[in-house]
Amino acid sequence: MTTPKHCPGFEQFKSLKSFTCTCPECGAKKEIFSDEFGKTHKCDKCNKEIDFTQCKLEG
């Protein structure tokens, strides 16, 4: 028996990208992954909805 080089399910997640957006209400940072763009997201700090289509690329 051999030990796998990656955890199970690795292949389906290896091409994901992460994005960080600043909440327009409170300024807190929120990170999402590229497979989550179709979902609604709320700020972890103030619980307001964040529209990731309005986020600006930083860096």
CHARMM-style PDB file with segment names, atoms N, HN, CA, C and O in Angstrom:
ATOM      1  N   MET     1       0.845  -1.184   0.000  1.00  0.00      PROA
ATOM      2  CA  MET     1       0.000   0.000   0.000  1.00  0.00      PROA
ATOM      3  C   MET     1       0.892   1.250   0.000  1.00  0.00      PROA
ATOM      4  O   MET     1       1.898   1.300   0.708  1.00  0.00      PROA
ATOM      5  N   THR     2       0.517   2.252  -0.795  1.00  0.00      PROA
ATOM      6  HN  THR     2      -0.300   2.211  -1.370  1.00  0.00      PROA
ATOM      7  CA  THR     2       1.306   3.473  -0.871  1.00  0.00      PROA
ATOM      8  C   THR     2       0.555   4.627  -0.212  1.00  0.00      PROA
ATOM      9  O   THR     2      -0.671   4.612  -0.109  1.00  0.00      PROA
ATOM     10  N   THR     3       1.296   5.602   0.219  1.00  0.00      PROA
ATOM     11  HN  THR     3       2.292   5.615   0.135  1.00  0.00      PROA
ATOM     12  CA  THR     3       0.706   6.796   0.822  1.00  0.00      PROA
ATOM     13  C   THR     3       0.437   7.814  -0.283  1.00  0.00      PROA
ATOM     14  O   THR     3       1.334   8.115  -1.071  1.00  0.00      PROA
ATOM     15  N   PRO     4      -0.788   8.352  -0.357  1.00  0.00      PROA
ATOM     16  CA  PRO     4      -1.082   9.351  -1.391  1.00  0.00      PROA
ATOM     17  C   PRO     4      -0.250  10.616  -1.178  1.00  0.00      PROA
ATOM     18  O   PRO     4       0.086  10.968  -0.047  1.00  0.00      PROA
ATOM     19  N   LYS     5       0.078  11.298  -2.286  1.00  0.00      PROA
ATOM     20  HN  LYS     5      -0.195  11.012  -3.205  1.00  0.00      PROA
ATOM     21  CA  LYS     5       0.852  12.531  -2.197  1.00  0.00      PROA
ATOM     22  C   LYS     5      -0.007  13.725  -1.805  1.00  0.00      PROA
ATOM     23  O   LYS     5       0.510  14.719  -1.294  1.00  0.00      PROA
ATOM     24  N   HSD     6      -1.306  13.639  -2.039  1.00  0.00      PROA
ATOM     25  HN  HSD     6      -1.726  12.832  -2.455  1.00  0.00      PROA
ATOM     26  CA  HSD     6      -2.225  14.729  -1.731  1.00  0.00      PROA
ATOM     27  C   HSD     6      -3.434  14.174  -0.987  1.00  0.00      PROA
ATOM     28  O   HSD     6      -3.730  12.982  -1.065  1.00  0.00      PROA
ATOM     29  N   CYS     7      -4.121  15.039  -0.275  1.00  0.00      PROA
ATOM     30  HN  CYS     7      -3.881  16.007  -0.212  1.00  0.00      PROA
ATOM     31  CA  CYS     7      -5.327  14.607   0.421  1.00  0.00      PROA
ATOM     32  C   CYS     7      -6.423  14.302  -0.600  1.00  0.00      PROA
ATOM     33  O   CYS     7      -6.392  14.834  -1.709  1.00  0.00      PROA
ATOM     34  N   PRO     8      -7.393  13.452  -0.242  1.00  0.00      PROA
ATOM     35  CA  PRO     8      -8.496  13.153  -1.159  1.00  0.00      PROA
ATOM     36  C   PRO     8      -9.246  14.427  -1.534  1.00  0.00      PROA
ATOM     37  O   PRO     8      -9.489  15.273  -0.673  1.00  0.00      PROA
ATOM     38  N   GLY     9      -9.603  14.572  -2.766  1.00  0.00      PROA
ATOM     39  HN  GLY     9      -9.406  13.884  -3.464  1.00  0.00      PROA
ATOM     40  CA  GLY     9     -10.327  15.749  -3.235  1.00  0.00      PROA
ATOM     41  C   GLY     9      -9.441  16.898  -3.653  1.00  0.00      PROA
ATOM     42  O   GLY     9      -9.945  17.939  -4.074  1.00  0.00      PROA
ATOM     43  N   PHE    10      -8.142  16.740  -3.549  1.00  0.00      PROA
ATOM     44  HN  PHE    10      -7.732  15.894  -3.207  1.00  0.00      PROA
ATOM     45  CA  PHE    10      -7.195  17.806  -3.885  1.00  0.00      PROA
ATOM     46  C   PHE    10      -7.372  18.313  -5.317  1.00  0.00      PROA
ATOM     47  O   PHE    10      -7.327  19.519  -5.557  1.00  0.00      PROA
ATOM     48  N   GLU    11      -7.568  17.420  -6.245  1.00  0.00      PROA
ATOM     49  HN  GLU    11      -7.605  16.440  -6.050  1.00  0.00      PROA
ATOM     50  CA  GLU    11      -7.635  17.789  -7.667  1.00  0.00      PROA
ATOM     51  C   GLU    11      -8.726  18.819  -7.954  1.00  0.00      PROA
ATOM     52  O   GLU    11      -8.515  19.726  -8.759  1.00  0.00      PROA
ATOM     53  N   GLN    12      -9.877  18.697  -7.315  1.00  0.00      PROA
ATOM     54  HN  GLN    12     -10.048  17.960  -6.660  1.00  0.00      PROA
ATOM     55  CA  GLN    12     -10.975  19.616  -7.615  1.00  0.00      PROA
ATOM     56  C   GLN    12     -10.753  21.013  -7.030  1.00  0.00      PROA
ATOM     57  O   GLN    12     -11.433  21.956  -7.436  1.00  0.00      PROA
ATOM     58  N   PHE    13      -9.824  21.168  -6.093  1.00  0.00      PROA
ATOM     59  HN  PHE    13      -9.272  20.402  -5.763  1.00  0.00      PROA
ATOM     60  CA  PHE    13      -9.592  22.461  -5.455  1.00  0.00      PROA
ATOM     61  C   PHE    13      -8.255  23.106  -5.797  1.00  0.00      PROA
ATOM     62  O   PHE    13      -8.007  24.237  -5.378  1.00  0.00      PROA
ATOM     63  N   LYS    14      -7.396  22.436  -6.534  1.00  0.00      PROA
ATOM     64  HN  LYS    14      -7.597  21.517  -6.874  1.00  0.00      PROA
ATOM     65  CA  LYS    14      -6.049  22.960  -6.744  1.00  0.00      PROA
ATOM     66  C   LYS    14      -5.997  24.208  -7.618  1.00  0.00      PROA
ATOM     67  O   LYS    14      -4.992  24.918  -7.592  1.00  0.00      PROA
ATOM     68  N   SER    15      -7.035  24.502  -8.387  1.00  0.00      PROA
ATOM     69  HN  SER    15      -7.852  23.925  -8.409  1.00  0.00      PROA
ATOM     70  CA  SER    15      -7.013  25.685  -9.247  1.00  0.00      PROA
ATOM     71  C   SER    15      -7.797  26.861  -8.664  1.00  0.00      PROA
ATOM     72  O   SER    15      -7.974  27.869  -9.347  1.00  0.00      PROA
ATOM     73  N   LEU    16      -8.268  26.760  -7.430  1.00  0.00      PROA
ATOM     74  HN  LEU    16      -8.125  25.940  -6.875  1.00  0.00      PROA
ATOM     75  CA  LEU    16      -9.019  27.855  -6.818  1.00  0.00      PROA
ATOM     76  C   LEU    16      -8.120  29.053  -6.551  1.00  0.00      PROA
ATOM     77  O   LEU    16      -6.934  28.900  -6.259  1.00  0.00      PROA
ATOM     78  N   LYS    17      -8.693  30.240  -6.653  1.00  0.00      PROA
ATOM     79  HN  LYS    17      -9.656  30.364  -6.890  1.00  0.00      PROA
ATOM     80  CA  LYS    17      -8.015  31.483  -6.328  1.00  0.00      PROA
ATOM     81  C   LYS    17      -8.756  32.116  -5.153  1.00  0.00      PROA
ATOM     82  O   LYS    17      -9.972  31.969  -5.030  1.00  0.00      PROA
ATOM     83  N   SER    18      -8.030  32.814  -4.299  1.00  0.00      PROA
ATOM     84  HN  SER    18      -7.042  32.933  -4.399  1.00  0.00      PROA
ATOM     85  CA  SER    18      -8.685  33.512  -3.198  1.00  0.00      PROA
ATOM     86  C   SER    18      -8.674  35.008  -3.465  1.00  0.00      PROA
ATOM     87  O   SER    18      -7.744  35.537  -4.074  1.00  0.00      PROA
ATOM     88  N   PHE    19      -9.720  35.680  -3.003  1.00  0.00      PROA
ATOM     89  HN  PHE    19     -10.475  35.250  -2.509  1.00  0.00      PROA
ATOM     90  CA  PHE    19      -9.879  37.116  -3.173  1.00  0.00      PROA
ATOM     91  C   PHE    19     -10.271  37.719  -1.836  1.00  0.00      PROA
ATOM     92  O   PHE    19     -11.035  37.125  -1.075  1.00  0.00      PROA
ATOM     93  N   THR    20      -9.741  38.907  -1.556  1.00  0.00      PROA
ATOM     94  HN  THR    20      -9.121  39.389  -2.174  1.00  0.00      PROA
ATOM     95  CA  THR    20     -10.073  39.606  -0.327  1.00  0.00      PROA
ATOM     96  C   THR    20     -10.745  40.922  -0.690  1.00  0.00      PROA
ATOM     97  O   THR    20     -10.290  41.642  -1.579  1.00  0.00      PROA
ATOM     98  N   CYS    21     -11.826  41.223   0.003  1.00  0.00      PROA
ATOM     99  HN  CYS    21     -12.195  40.637   0.725  1.00  0.00      PROA
ATOM    100  CA  CYS    21     -12.560  42.457  -0.238  1.00  0.00      PROA
ATOM    101  C   CYS    21     -12.757  43.162   1.102  1.00  0.00      PROA
ATOM    102  O   CYS    21     -12.850  42.516   2.146  1.00  0.00      PROA
ATOM    103  N   THR    22     -12.819  44.475   1.062  1.00  0.00      PROA
ATOM    104  HN  THR    22     -12.743  45.000   0.214  1.00  0.00      PROA
ATOM    105  CA  THR    22     -13.073  45.266   2.256  1.00  0.00      PROA
ATOM    106  C   THR    22     -14.562  45.572   2.342  1.00  0.00      PROA
ATOM    107  O   THR    22     -15.168  46.009   1.363  1.00  0.00      PROA
ATOM    108  N   CYS    23     -15.145  45.345   3.497  1.00  0.00      PROA
ATOM    109  HN  CYS    23     -14.653  44.991   4.292  1.00  0.00      PROA
ATOM    110  CA  CYS    23     -16.564  45.638   3.713  1.00  0.00      PROA
ATOM    111  C   CYS    23     -16.778  47.145   3.580  1.00  0.00      PROA
ATOM    112  O   CYS    23     -16.073  47.920   4.227  1.00  0.00      PROA
ATOM    113  N   PRO    24     -17.733  47.575   2.759  1.00  0.00      PROA
ATOM    114  CA  PRO    24     -17.965  49.007   2.584  1.00  0.00      PROA
ATOM    115  C   PRO    24     -18.572  49.665   3.824  1.00  0.00      PROA
ATOM    116  O   PRO    24     -18.514  50.886   3.965  1.00  0.00      PROA
ATOM    117  N   GLU    25     -19.144  48.880   4.710  1.00  0.00      PROA
ATOM    118  HN  GLU    25     -19.191  47.888   4.595  1.00  0.00      PROA
ATOM    119  CA  GLU    25     -19.778  49.414   5.919  1.00  0.00      PROA
ATOM    120  C   GLU    25     -18.797  49.626   7.065  1.00  0.00      PROA
ATOM    121  O   GLU    25     -18.771  50.698   7.670  1.00  0.00      PROA
ATOM    122  N   CYS    26     -17.979  48.598   7.371  1.00  0.00      PROA
ATOM    123  HN  CYS    26     -18.000  47.727   6.880  1.00  0.00      PROA
ATOM    124  CA  CYS    26     -17.131  48.669   8.565  1.00  0.00      PROA
ATOM    125  C   CYS    26     -15.638  48.575   8.275  1.00  0.00      PROA
ATOM    126  O   CYS    26     -14.825  48.789   9.174  1.00  0.00      PROA
ATOM    127  N   GLY    27     -15.260  48.259   7.029  1.00  0.00      PROA
ATOM    128  HN  GLY    27     -15.921  48.085   6.299  1.00  0.00      PROA
ATOM    129  CA  GLY    27     -13.854  48.204   6.667  1.00  0.00      PROA
ATOM    130  C   GLY    27     -13.160  46.885   6.957  1.00  0.00      PROA
ATOM    131  O   GLY    27     -11.959  46.763   6.718  1.00  0.00      PROA
ATOM    132  N   ALA    28     -13.887  45.891   7.468  1.00  0.00      PROA
ATOM    133  HN  ALA    28     -14.863  45.990   7.662  1.00  0.00      PROA
ATOM    134  CA  ALA    28     -13.292  44.582   7.755  1.00  0.00      PROA
ATOM    135  C   ALA    28     -12.975  43.852   6.451  1.00  0.00      PROA
ATOM    136  O   ALA    28     -13.655  44.046   5.443  1.00  0.00      PROA
ATOM    137  N   LYS    29     -11.955  43.025   6.476  1.00  0.00      PROA
ATOM    138  HN  LYS    29     -11.403  42.868   7.295  1.00  0.00      PROA
ATOM    139  CA  LYS    29     -11.561  42.239   5.306  1.00  0.00      PROA
ATOM    140  C   LYS    29     -12.322  40.917   5.303  1.00  0.00      PROA
ATOM    141  O   LYS    29     -12.543  40.317   6.354  1.00  0.00      PROA
ATOM    142  N   LYS    30     -12.719  40.472   4.117  1.00  0.00      PROA
ATOM    143  HN  LYS    30     -12.539  40.960   3.263  1.00  0.00      PROA
ATOM    144  CA  LYS    30     -13.414  39.194   3.940  1.00  0.00      PROA
ATOM    145  C   LYS    30     -12.770  38.484   2.766  1.00  0.00      PROA
ATOM    146  O   LYS    30     -12.577  39.074   1.703  1.00  0.00      PROA
ATOM    147  N   GLU    31     -12.439  37.216   2.958  1.00  0.00      PROA
ATOM    148  HN  GLU    31     -12.596  36.736   3.821  1.00  0.00      PROA
ATOM    149  CA  GLU    31     -11.823  36.421   1.897  1.00  0.00      PROA
ATOM    150  C   GLU    31     -12.829  35.419   1.355  1.00  0.00      PROA
ATOM    151  O   GLU    31     -13.556  34.782   2.117  1.00  0.00      PROA
ATOM    152  N   ILE    32     -12.867  35.286   0.034  1.00  0.00      PROA
ATOM    153  HN  ILE    32     -12.277  35.804  -0.585  1.00  0.00      PROA
ATOM    154  CA  ILE    32     -13.666  34.235  -0.599  1.00  0.00      PROA
ATOM    155  C   ILE    32     -12.791  33.548  -1.641  1.00  0.00      PROA
ATOM    156  O   ILE    32     -11.735  34.049  -2.028  1.00  0.00      PROA
ATOM    157  N   PHE    33     -13.258  32.399  -2.076  1.00  0.00      PROA
ATOM    158  HN  PHE    33     -14.116  31.992  -1.762  1.00  0.00      PROA
ATOM    159  CA  PHE    33     -12.558  31.643  -3.106  1.00  0.00      PROA
ATOM    160  C   PHE    33     -13.333  31.729  -4.417  1.00  0.00      PROA
ATOM    161  O   PHE    33     -14.531  32.010  -4.428  1.00  0.00      PROA
ATOM    162  N   SER    34     -12.633  31.484  -5.512  1.00  0.00      PROA
ATOM    163  HN  SER    34     -11.660  31.256  -5.503  1.00  0.00      PROA
ATOM    164  CA  SER    34     -13.202  31.681  -6.839  1.00  0.00      PROA
ATOM    165  C   SER    34     -14.439  30.824  -7.110  1.00  0.00      PROA
ATOM    166  O   SER    34     -15.239  31.174  -7.978  1.00  0.00      PROA
ATOM    167  N   ASP    35     -14.617  29.733  -6.408  1.00  0.00      PROA
ATOM    168  HN  ASP    35     -13.968  29.448  -5.703  1.00  0.00      PROA
ATOM    169  CA  ASP    35     -15.815  28.919  -6.625  1.00  0.00      PROA
ATOM    170  C   ASP    35     -17.013  29.430  -5.821  1.00  0.00      PROA
ATOM    171  O   ASP    35     -18.082  28.820  -5.861  1.00  0.00      PROA
ATOM    172  N   GLU    36     -16.854  30.539  -5.091  1.00  0.00      PROA
ATOM    173  HN  GLU    36     -15.986  31.035  -5.058  1.00  0.00      PROA
ATOM    174  CA  GLU    36     -17.925  31.081  -4.257  1.00  0.00      PROA
ATOM    175  C   GLU    36     -18.515  32.382  -4.798  1.00  0.00      PROA
ATOM    176  O   GLU    36     -19.306  33.024  -4.108  1.00  0.00      PROA
ATOM    177  N   PHE    37     -18.148  32.784  -6.015  1.00  0.00      PROA
ATOM    178  HN  PHE    37     -17.505  32.262  -6.575  1.00  0.00      PROA
ATOM    179  CA  PHE    37     -18.647  34.044  -6.554  1.00  0.00      PROA
ATOM    180  C   PHE    37     -20.158  34.064  -6.729  1.00  0.00      PROA
ATOM    181  O   PHE    37     -20.769  35.128  -6.624  1.00  0.00      PROA
ATOM    182  N   GLY    38     -20.765  32.942  -6.989  1.00  0.00      PROA
ATOM    183  HN  GLY    38     -20.269  32.078  -7.075  1.00  0.00      PROA
ATOM    184  CA  GLY    38     -22.205  32.892  -7.194  1.00  0.00      PROA
ATOM    185  C   GLY    38     -23.019  32.914  -5.917  1.00  0.00      PROA
ATOM    186  O   GLY    38     -24.248  32.945  -5.972  1.00  0.00      PROA
ATOM    187  N   LYS    39     -22.360  32.899  -4.765  1.00  0.00      PROA
ATOM    188  HN  LYS    39     -21.362  32.874  -4.720  1.00  0.00      PROA
ATOM    189  CA  LYS    39     -23.058  32.871  -3.472  1.00  0.00      PROA
ATOM    190  C   LYS    39     -23.082  34.270  -2.857  1.00  0.00      PROA
ATOM    191  O   LYS    39     -22.255  35.117  -3.194  1.00  0.00      PROA
ATOM    192  N   THR    40     -24.028  34.504  -1.959  1.00  0.00      PROA
ATOM    193  HN  THR    40     -24.700  33.815  -1.685  1.00  0.00      PROA
ATOM    194  CA  THR    40     -24.042  35.764  -1.228  1.00  0.00      PROA
ATOM    195  C   THR    40     -23.100  35.647  -0.037  1.00  0.00      PROA
ATOM    196  O   THR    40     -22.943  34.574   0.546  1.00  0.00      PROA
ATOM    197  N   HSD    41     -22.473  36.771   0.316  1.00  0.00      PROA
ATOM    198  HN  HSD    41     -22.600  37.643  -0.157  1.00  0.00      PROA
ATOM    199  CA  HSD    41     -21.504  36.787   1.406  1.00  0.00      PROA
ATOM    200  C   HSD    41     -21.825  37.931   2.350  1.00  0.00      PROA
ATOM    201  O   HSD    41     -22.188  39.026   1.919  1.00  0.00      PROA
ATOM    202  N   LYS    42     -21.689  37.668   3.639  1.00  0.00      PROA
ATOM    203  HN  LYS    42     -21.394  36.779   3.989  1.00  0.00      PROA
ATOM    204  CA  LYS    42     -21.897  38.688   4.653  1.00  0.00      PROA
ATOM    205  C   LYS    42     -20.605  38.914   5.408  1.00  0.00      PROA
ATOM    206  O   LYS    42     -19.798  38.003   5.594  1.00  0.00      PROA
ATOM    207  N   CYS    43     -20.432  40.146   5.834  1.00  0.00      PROA
ATOM    208  HN  CYS    43     -21.087  40.887   5.683  1.00  0.00      PROA
ATOM    209  CA  CYS    43     -19.266  40.514   6.623  1.00  0.00      PROA
ATOM    210  C   CYS    43     -19.309  39.775   7.955  1.00  0.00      PROA
ATOM    211  O   CYS    43     -20.355  39.696   8.600  1.00  0.00      PROA
ATOM    212  N   ASP    44     -18.168  39.237   8.358  1.00  0.00      PROA
ATOM    213  HN  ASP    44     -17.319  39.301   7.835  1.00  0.00      PROA
ATOM    214  CA  ASP    44     -18.095  38.513   9.629  1.00  0.00      PROA
ATOM    215  C   ASP    44     -18.202  39.451  10.827  1.00  0.00      PROA
ATOM    216  O   ASP    44     -18.555  39.023  11.926  1.00  0.00      PROA
ATOM    217  N   LYS    45     -17.898  40.723  10.615  1.00  0.00      PROA
ATOM    218  HN  LYS    45     -17.611  41.070   9.722  1.00  0.00      PROA
ATOM    219  CA  LYS    45     -17.895  41.683  11.722  1.00  0.00      PROA
ATOM    220  C   LYS    45     -19.251  42.375  11.903  1.00  0.00      PROA
ATOM    221  O   LYS    45     -19.795  42.385  13.008  1.00  0.00      PROA
ATOM    222  N   CYS    46     -19.800  42.954  10.827  1.00  0.00      PROA
ATOM    223  HN  CYS    46     -19.358  42.946   9.930  1.00  0.00      PROA
ATOM    224  CA  CYS    46     -21.048  43.725  10.955  1.00  0.00      PROA
ATOM    225  C   CYS    46     -22.273  43.019  10.375  1.00  0.00      PROA
ATOM    226  O   CYS    46     -23.396  43.499  10.530  1.00  0.00      PROA
ATOM    227  N   ASN    47     -22.062  41.889   9.712  1.00  0.00      PROA
ATOM    228  HN  ASN    47     -21.150  41.500   9.587  1.00  0.00      PROA
ATOM    229  CA  ASN    47     -23.137  41.058   9.151  1.00  0.00      PROA
ATOM    230  C   ASN    47     -23.862  41.695   7.964  1.00  0.00      PROA
ATOM    231  O   ASN    47     -24.940  41.239   7.585  1.00  0.00      PROA
ATOM    232  N   LYS    48     -23.285  42.741   7.375  1.00  0.00      PROA
ATOM    233  HN  LYS    48     -22.409  43.112   7.683  1.00  0.00      PROA
ATOM    234  CA  LYS    48     -23.868  43.346   6.168  1.00  0.00      PROA
ATOM    235  C   LYS    48     -23.427  42.544   4.958  1.00  0.00      PROA
ATOM    236  O   LYS    48     -22.341  41.964   4.951  1.00  0.00      PROA
ATOM    237  N   GLU    49     -24.277  42.511   3.925  1.00  0.00      PROA
ATOM    238  HN  GLU    49     -25.159  42.982   3.931  1.00  0.00      PROA
ATOM    239  CA  GLU    49     -23.925  41.793   2.703  1.00  0.00      PROA
ATOM    240  C   GLU    49     -22.827  42.531   1.943  1.00  0.00      PROA
ATOM    241  O   GLU    49     -22.852  43.758   1.836  1.00  0.00      PROA
ATOM    242  N   ILE    50     -21.863  41.772   1.416  1.00  0.00      PROA
ATOM    243  HN  ILE    50     -21.843  40.776   1.503  1.00  0.00      PROA
ATOM    244  CA  ILE    50     -20.760  42.337   0.641  1.00  0.00      PROA
ATOM    245  C   ILE    50     -20.942  41.930  -0.815  1.00  0.00      PROA
ATOM    246  O   ILE    50     -21.078  40.747  -1.128  1.00  0.00      PROA
ATOM    247  N   ASP    51     -20.944  42.925  -1.702  1.00  0.00      PROA
ATOM    248  HN  ASP    51     -20.834  43.886  -1.447  1.00  0.00      PROA
ATOM    249  CA  ASP    51     -21.040  42.670  -3.138  1.00  0.00      PROA
ATOM    250  C   ASP    51     -19.620  42.570  -3.692  1.00  0.00      PROA
ATOM    251  O   ASP    51     -18.966  43.590  -3.909  1.00  0.00      PROA
ATOM    252  N   PHE    52     -19.141  41.352  -3.919  1.00  0.00      PROA
ATOM    253  HN  PHE    52     -19.672  40.523  -3.743  1.00  0.00      PROA
ATOM    254  CA  PHE    52     -17.775  41.152  -4.373  1.00  0.00      PROA
ATOM    255  C   PHE    52     -17.554  41.641  -5.798  1.00  0.00      PROA
ATOM    256  O   PHE    52     -16.406  41.770  -6.222  1.00  0.00      PROA
ATOM    257  N   THR    53     -18.612  41.917  -6.548  1.00  0.00      PROA
ATOM    258  HN  THR    53     -19.545  41.812  -6.204  1.00  0.00      PROA
ATOM    259  CA  THR    53     -18.420  42.471  -7.886  1.00  0.00      PROA
ATOM    260  C   THR    53     -17.976  43.922  -7.812  1.00  0.00      PROA
ATOM    261  O   THR    53     -17.471  44.460  -8.798  1.00  0.00      PROA
ATOM    262  N   GLN    54     -18.153  44.570  -6.660  1.00  0.00      PROA
ATOM    263  HN  GLN    54     -18.564  44.133  -5.860  1.00  0.00      PROA
ATOM    264  CA  GLN    54     -17.755  45.962  -6.474  1.00  0.00      PROA
ATOM    265  C   GLN    54     -16.374  46.105  -5.859  1.00  0.00      PROA
ATOM    266  O   GLN    54     -15.895  47.224  -5.677  1.00  0.00      PROA
ATOM    267  N   CYS    55     -15.726  44.994  -5.537  1.00  0.00      PROA
ATOM    268  HN  CYS    55     -16.115  44.085  -5.685  1.00  0.00      PROA
ATOM    269  CA  CYS    55     -14.402  45.031  -4.912  1.00  0.00      PROA
ATOM    270  C   CYS    55     -13.342  45.433  -5.924  1.00  0.00      PROA
ATOM    271  O   CYS    55     -13.459  45.167  -7.121  1.00  0.00      PROA
ATOM    272  N   LYS    56     -12.306  46.081  -5.408  1.00  0.00      PROA
ATOM    273  HN  LYS    56     -12.211  46.297  -4.436  1.00  0.00      PROA
ATOM    274  CA  LYS    56     -11.180  46.493  -6.241  1.00  0.00      PROA
ATOM    275  C   LYS    56      -9.999  45.598  -5.926  1.00  0.00      PROA
ATOM    276  O   LYS    56      -9.778  45.220  -4.775  1.00  0.00      PROA
ATOM    277  N   LEU    57      -9.236  45.260  -6.970  1.00  0.00      PROA
ATOM    278  HN  LEU    57      -9.415  45.567  -7.904  1.00  0.00      PROA
ATOM    279  CA  LEU    57      -8.035  44.484  -6.768  1.00  0.00      PROA
ATOM    280  C   LEU    57      -6.998  45.325  -6.055  1.00  0.00      PROA
ATOM    281  O   LEU    57      -6.762  46.474  -6.430  1.00  0.00      PROA
ATOM    282  N   GLU    58      -6.379  44.766  -5.033  1.00  0.00      PROA
ATOM    283  HN  GLU    58      -6.571  43.833  -4.728  1.00  0.00      PROA
ATOM    284  CA  GLU    58      -5.370  45.490  -4.284  1.00  0.00      PROA
ATOM    285  C   GLU    58      -4.023  44.812  -4.485  1.00  0.00      PROA
ATOM    286  O   GLU    58      -3.955  43.607  -4.728  1.00  0.00      PROA
ATOM    287  N   GLY    59      -2.948  45.596  -4.382  1.00  0.00      PROA
ATOM    288  HN  GLY    59      -3.003  46.575  -4.184  1.00  0.00      PROA
ATOM    289  CA  GLY    59      -1.604  45.020  -4.462  1.00  0.00      PROA
ATOM    290  C   GLY    59      -1.123  45.024  -5.826  1.00  0.00      PROA
ATOM    291  OT1 GLY    59      -0.007  44.575  -6.088  1.00  0.00      PROA
TER     292      GLY     59
END
